[in-house]
Amino acid sequence: MGTADGAVGRLVVCPTPIGNLGDVTLRVLEVLRAADAIACEDTRRTRVLLDRHEIVGKLVSYHEHNERARAQELVARIADGAVIALVSDAGMPLVSDPGYKLVQACVEAGLQVEVLPGASSSLTALVASGLPSEQWSFVGFLPRKRSELQRTLVGASQTLVAFESPQRLAATLALLAEHDPARPLAVCRELTKLHEEVRRGSAAELAAFYAEHPPRGEIALVVGAAAPGSTDREQAMSALRALVDAGARARPAAAVVSKLTGIGANELYRALTDSA
């Protein structure tokens, strides 16, 4: 079904600037001007962008607390021919931001979904880090629990990009320095904003720096690949945790995994108890 001017209803996913409002694309501005409604995470944040570019748009709140109900409402409007623009507070919607339920609902309903390219803090941090980018992973916001954080970071076999809070950054860097002090890292802070900072160095160097200089603002952490052999150690630790979770006693289980992997039983046992 289409609107009065013949346009077919569709959802247009629009990335917005991650800091500098001048980074929005011409196509995104065109869609925001023409859309029947703009679904946004925070209407106040989106209004700042629209006012900067002299756009008058009808804003509809769409955030993690009303996603399911709002998605049904917006799908019905798109099915009736409306063009809905979806934005988040910064960057690409769905990437550590709301939007998945709406896109999924549109796909299931057979409605058109158009995705525009644009700003992305994960890609910006990856390139700014100076670390290998042929193969990389994005893990979103890092887990808070130490054991889960260790599993995510320590044995990564390729460059990894993650978001971290300024309050937890020092502890995360200390964990990395404990396991692999020479691990190459980059802390990317306030990207594209007035106080942008990219600090590169080893895990030991950056852990020491941020222990003395607590950071502020939004942070993307880029972690280089683990040193050869560390992935084997992390796999051994995963096997040990699985045995203990299944009911095995820690020391005998560490001895079994040690025989299979060649990694010292005492080393495995200490790592297990330290991460508990």
C-alpha positions as CSV (number, residue, x, y, z in Angstrom):
1,M,0.0,0.0,0.0
2,G,1.3,3.5,-0.7
3,T,0.7,7.1,0.4
4,A,-1.3,9.6,-1.6
5,D,1.8,10.6,-3.6
6,G,2.4,6.9,-4.5
7,A,5.3,6.3,-2.1
8,V,5.6,2.8,-0.7
9,G,5.7,2.5,3.0
10,R,9.1,1.5,4.4
11,L,11.4,1.7,7.4
12,V,14.6,3.7,6.9
13,V,17.4,3.0,9.4
14,C,19.4,6.3,9.7
15,P,22.7,6.5,11.5
16,T,23.3,9.8,13.3
17,P,26.6,11.5,14.3
18,I,28.5,10.0,17.2
19,G,29.6,13.4,18.4
20,N,30.1,16.1,15.8
21,L,26.7,17.1,14.3
22,G,28.3,17.9,11.0
23,D,29.0,14.2,10.4
24,V,25.4,13.4,9.3
25,T,25.1,12.4,5.6
26,L,23.0,14.2,3.0
27,R,20.9,11.1,2.5
28,V,20.0,10.8,6.1
29,L,19.0,14.5,6.2
30,E,16.9,13.9,3.1
31,V,15.0,11.0,4.7
32,L,14.5,12.9,8.0
33,R,13.0,15.8,6.1
34,A,10.6,13.6,4.2
35,A,9.7,11.0,6.7
36,D,6.1,10.7,8.1
37,A,7.6,10.1,11.5
38,I,11.0,9.8,13.1
39,A,11.3,7.0,15.7
40,C,14.0,8.1,18.1
41,E,15.6,6.9,21.3
42,D,15.5,10.3,23.0
43,T,13.4,13.0,21.5
44,R,15.5,15.7,23.1
45,R,18.7,14.4,21.6
46,T,17.2,14.0,18.2
47,R,15.6,17.5,18.3
48,V,19.1,19.0,18.7
49,L,20.2,17.4,15.4
50,L,17.0,18.4,13.6
51,D,17.2,22.0,14.8
52,R,20.9,22.2,13.7
53,H,19.8,21.3,10.1
54,E,16.5,23.2,10.2
55,I,14.3,20.1,10.0
56,V,10.8,20.0,11.3
57,G,9.9,16.4,11.9
58,K,7.3,14.5,13.9
59,L,9.2,12.6,16.7
60,V,8.0,9.3,18.2
61,S,9.8,7.9,21.2
62,Y,11.2,4.4,20.6
63,H,13.5,3.1,23.4
64,E,14.3,-0.1,25.2
65,H,11.3,0.2,27.6
66,N,8.6,0.6,24.9
67,E,10.2,-1.3,22.0
68,R,7.7,-4.1,21.7
69,A,4.5,-2.0,21.8
70,R,5.9,0.8,19.7
71,A,7.2,-1.6,17.1
72,Q,3.7,-3.0,16.5
73,E,2.3,0.5,16.2
74,L,5.0,1.6,13.7
75,V,4.7,-1.6,11.6
76,A,1.0,-0.9,11.2
77,R,1.7,2.6,10.0
78,I,4.3,1.3,7.5
79,A,1.9,-1.2,6.2
80,D,-0.5,1.6,5.6
81,G,2.1,3.4,3.5
82,A,4.0,5.6,6.0
83,V,7.7,6.2,5.7
84,I,9.3,5.8,9.2
85,A,12.9,6.9,9.9
86,L,14.6,5.1,12.8
87,V,17.4,6.8,14.6
88,S,19.3,6.3,17.9
89,D,21.0,8.9,20.1
90,A,24.3,8.3,18.2
91,G,25.6,6.0,15.5
92,M,23.9,3.1,13.8
93,P,20.6,2.0,15.4
94,L,20.6,-1.7,16.6
95,V,24.3,-1.6,17.3
96,S,24.2,-1.6,21.1
97,D,21.1,0.5,20.7
98,P,17.3,-0.1,20.3
99,G,15.8,-1.0,16.9
100,Y,16.1,-4.8,16.5
101,K,12.5,-5.5,17.4
102,L,11.3,-3.0,14.9
103,V,13.5,-4.2,12.1
104,Q,12.6,-7.8,12.9
105,A,8.9,-7.0,12.9
106,C,9.1,-5.3,9.5
107,V,11.0,-8.2,8.0
108,E,8.5,-10.7,9.4
109,A,5.6,-8.6,7.9
110,G,7.3,-8.4,4.5
111,L,7.8,-4.7,4.7
112,Q,10.7,-2.8,3.1
113,V,13.6,-2.0,5.3
114,E,16.3,0.4,3.9
115,V,19.5,0.9,5.8
116,L,21.6,4.0,5.2
117,P,25.4,4.1,5.8
118,G,26.9,6.6,8.2
119,A,28.7,7.2,11.5
120,S,29.8,4.3,13.7
121,S,31.9,4.6,16.8
122,S,33.1,1.0,16.6
123,L,34.5,1.4,13.1
124,T,35.9,4.8,13.9
125,A,37.7,3.4,17.0
126,L,39.0,0.4,15.0
127,V,40.6,2.6,12.3
128,A,41.9,5.1,14.9
129,S,43.5,2.4,17.0
130,G,46.2,1.5,14.4
131,L,45.6,-2.2,15.2
132,P,45.1,-4.9,12.5
133,S,41.6,-4.6,10.9
134,E,41.6,-7.5,8.4
135,Q,39.7,-9.6,10.9
136,W,38.0,-8.1,14.0
137,S,35.1,-8.6,16.4
138,F,32.7,-6.2,18.1
139,V,31.3,-7.3,21.4
140,G,29.3,-4.2,22.5
141,F,29.3,-3.3,26.1
142,L,31.8,-5.4,28.1
143,P,30.3,-7.7,30.9
144,R,30.7,-6.5,34.5
145,K,31.5,-9.9,36.0
146,R,35.2,-10.5,36.2
147,S,35.0,-14.2,34.9
148,E,32.9,-13.2,31.9
149,L,35.1,-10.2,31.2
150,Q,38.1,-12.5,31.3
151,R,36.6,-15.0,28.9
152,T,35.7,-12.1,26.5
153,L,39.0,-10.4,26.4
154,V,41.9,-12.6,27.4
155,G,42.0,-15.2,24.7
156,A,40.7,-13.1,21.7
157,S,42.5,-14.3,18.6
158,Q,41.8,-11.1,16.6
159,T,41.3,-7.4,17.1
160,L,38.4,-6.8,19.4
161,V,36.3,-3.6,19.8
162,A,34.2,-3.0,22.8
163,F,32.4,-0.2,24.7
164,E,33.4,0.4,28.4
165,S,32.3,2.8,31.0
166,P,34.9,5.3,32.4
167,Q,34.3,4.0,35.9
168,R,35.3,0.4,35.0
169,L,38.0,1.1,32.4
170,A,40.9,1.0,34.9
171,A,39.9,-2.4,36.3
172,T,39.4,-3.8,32.8
173,L,42.9,-2.6,31.7
174,A,44.4,-4.1,34.9
175,L,42.9,-7.5,34.1
176,L,44.4,-7.4,30.7
177,A,47.8,-6.3,32.0
178,E,47.7,-9.1,34.5
179,H,47.3,-11.8,31.8
180,D,49.3,-10.2,29.0
181,P,51.1,-7.0,29.9
182,A,52.4,-6.5,26.4
183,R,49.0,-6.8,24.7
184,P,48.5,-3.8,22.3
185,L,45.5,-1.6,23.1
186,A,43.9,1.7,22.2
187,V,41.5,3.7,24.4
188,C,39.4,5.9,22.2
189,R,37.6,8.6,24.2
190,E,34.9,11.1,23.1
191,L,35.4,10.3,19.4
192,T,34.6,13.2,17.0
193,K,33.9,15.5,20.0
194,L,35.8,18.6,21.2
195,H,37.9,16.6,23.7
196,E,38.6,13.5,21.5
197,E,41.5,11.4,22.7
198,V,43.1,8.2,21.3
199,R,45.7,6.8,23.6
200,R,47.7,3.8,22.3
201,G,50.1,1.5,24.2
202,S,50.5,-1.8,25.9
203,A,48.1,-3.2,28.5
204,A,50.6,-2.5,31.2
205,E,51.2,1.1,30.1
206,L,47.5,2.0,29.7
207,A,46.6,0.3,32.9
208,A,49.2,2.3,34.8
209,F,48.1,5.6,33.1
210,Y,44.4,5.3,33.7
211,A,44.9,4.1,37.3
212,E,46.3,7.6,37.9
213,H,44.1,9.5,35.4
214,P,40.5,8.5,35.7
215,P,38.8,9.1,32.3
216,R,35.6,10.9,31.5
217,G,33.1,10.6,28.6
218,E,32.3,7.8,26.2
219,I,34.9,5.1,25.6
220,A,35.6,2.6,22.9
221,L,38.3,0.1,23.8
222,V,40.2,-1.6,21.0
223,V,42.2,-4.7,22.0
224,G,44.8,-6.3,19.8
225,A,44.9,-10.1,19.3
226,A,46.3,-12.2,22.1
227,A,49.9,-13.5,21.9
228,P,50.3,-17.0,20.4
229,G,49.6,-19.6,23.0
230,S,47.2,-17.5,25.1
231,T,44.2,-18.8,23.1
232,D,45.2,-22.4,24.0
233,R,45.3,-21.3,27.6
234,E,41.9,-19.8,27.5
235,Q,40.5,-22.9,25.8
236,A,42.0,-25.0,28.7
237,M,40.4,-22.6,31.2
238,S,37.0,-23.0,29.4
239,A,37.3,-26.8,29.7
240,L,38.3,-26.6,33.4
241,R,35.3,-24.3,34.1
242,A,33.0,-26.7,32.3
243,L,34.2,-29.6,34.4
244,V,33.9,-27.7,37.7
245,D,30.4,-26.5,36.7
246,A,29.5,-30.1,36.1
247,G,30.4,-31.0,39.6
248,A,34.1,-32.0,39.4
249,R,36.5,-30.8,42.2
250,A,38.8,-28.0,41.0
251,R,42.2,-29.5,41.8
252,P,41.6,-33.0,40.2
253,A,39.9,-31.3,37.2
254,A,42.9,-29.0,36.8
255,A,45.2,-32.0,36.8
256,V,43.1,-33.7,34.0
257,V,43.1,-30.6,31.8
258,S,46.8,-30.1,32.4
259,K,47.6,-33.6,31.1
260,L,45.5,-33.0,28.0
261,T,46.9,-29.5,27.2
262,G,50.4,-29.4,28.8
263,I,49.5,-26.3,30.8
264,G,50.6,-26.5,34.4
265,A,47.9,-27.7,36.8
266,N,48.8,-25.2,39.5
267,E,48.6,-22.4,36.9
268,L,45.1,-23.5,35.8
269,Y,43.9,-23.9,39.4
270,R,45.2,-20.4,40.4
271,A,43.6,-18.8,37.4
272,L,40.3,-20.5,38.2
273,T,40.2,-19.4,41.8
274,D,41.4,-15.8,40.9
275,S,38.5,-15.5,38.5
276,A,35.8,-16.9,40.8
